[in-house]
Amino acid sequence: MERRFVDFALRFRVIYRRCILLGGRRPLDIPPVIRYSTNYELKDRVDEKPQELARIAKALSHPIRVRIVEILRQRSCVCGDLVDELPVAQTTVWQHLRVLKEAGLVKGDIDGPTVCYCLNTHVLERFSQLVAELRNPVPGDEV
């Protein structure tokens, strides 16, 4: 009985700390959509184009990642070269490169102990095409 109480108290403390991070709200004040939503539910309801656009836009949502894309647009380079040009630590550059690689914006070619990163221009062109489709109205959908 006492063991169960200790487990419950520890779980409650973890939940309480998470709620403090969400702005000081208690678990019951958090809307059910935030408490129980998963990416799987969203994937079933959204077409592929909006998902692709959101995935690439999320990868480009940080200024350091945008700067990395600008550098890689000019030339291919290793992580050390990026660290020399950016005001962040090497581990931070690796994390940003990982996000860009997961989105398909950056490719890494392994050359011995080093990885040479280059920009995947096809994904960048696809992103600009998807954004252009957002700007241009669809014929017949006049408001």
N, C-alpha and C positions, 0 to 999 in steps of 0.2 A: 504494500500500500504506500509506504513512504517513498519507495523508488519511483512509483508512478507520479507522485506529487512533484518530485524533483525534476523528472523529465518534462512534465507539464510546465513547471516554472521556467525551465531553460527555453522551451519552445516559445512561451509567452514573451520572454525577454527578447528573443530574436525577432519575433513579429513586431514587438513594440519598437525596437530600434529601427527596423525597416520603415515603420510608419513615421517615425520622427524624420527620417530622410525624405519622406514624401510630403513634407510640409507640416508635420506635427499633427496630422489627422489620425484618428483611431481607425482600426480596421473596418468597423462598420460604416464609417463616414466615406470610405473609398468606394466610388461607384463600382458595381459588379463587373462592368466591362473591363476596368483596369485590373481588378482582382483575378479574373478568370480567363481573360482573352489569351489566345495563343496565335502564333503565326499560321498554324495549320488551318484555323477557321478562316483567316483572311485569304489564304491561297486558294481556297475553294470558291470564293465569291468574286475574285478579281481576275480580269483577263491578263494575258501575258504582257502586253505592251505597257500598261501602267506599272506592273511589277518590275519590268526591266528598267523603265524610266526611274522609278523610285530607288532601285538598287544602285544605279550609277550615280544618281543625285546624292544619295546618302554617302557614297564613297567620296564625292567631291565636296562634301559639306564642311570640311575643315580647311582653314587657310594654308596650313602646312602641306596638306595633300594637293591643293591647287598649285602651290609653288613647286612641289615635286613633279607634277605633270608638266608644268612650264619648263622645268630643267630638262626632263626626259624628252620633251618635244624637240629641244635643240640638239641633244646628243644622248647616246647610251652611256651609262656610267655605273660604277659599283657603289655600294652603300657608303663607303668612306668618302667618296667625292661629294655625295649628297650631304653628309655630315659637315663637311668643310664649308658648304654654301648655305646651310640652314642654321638657325640659332637654337637648335635642340640637340639633345644627346643622341648617341647612336641607337640605343634601345628604342627611343621614341620614333626615330626614322624607320627602324625595322617594323614597329607596330603599324605605322602609317602605310608602309609598303605592303604589309600583309593585307590590310583593308583594300588597298588598290588592286592587289593581285586577286583577291576573292571576287571583286567586282569585274575582273577581266580587263581593267584598264592598263595594267602593267604586266609584262612578261619577264621572267627571270631565266637567263641562260647560264647554266652551271659551267664554269670554266676552271676546273681544278678546285682549289679551296675557295675561290671567290665566285660570286654570282653577279653577272652583268645584267642590269635592269634596262629595259627599253619600253617605250610606249606602244600599246596596241592601238594603232590609229583606226582600225575598223570599229572598235567599240566606241571610240570618241566620235567618229562620224555617225554611228547609229544613234548616239545620244543627241547630237545636234539635229538629226532627222526627227527624233521623237519630240524634241522641244519645238521644232518648226511645225509639227502637226498640231501641237497645242495652240500655237499662235494663229494658224490659219483656220478659218471657220469651215465646217463641213458643208458642202452644197446641199441646200434643202433644209438646213437647220438655222433659219433666219430668226432672230429674236426681235 
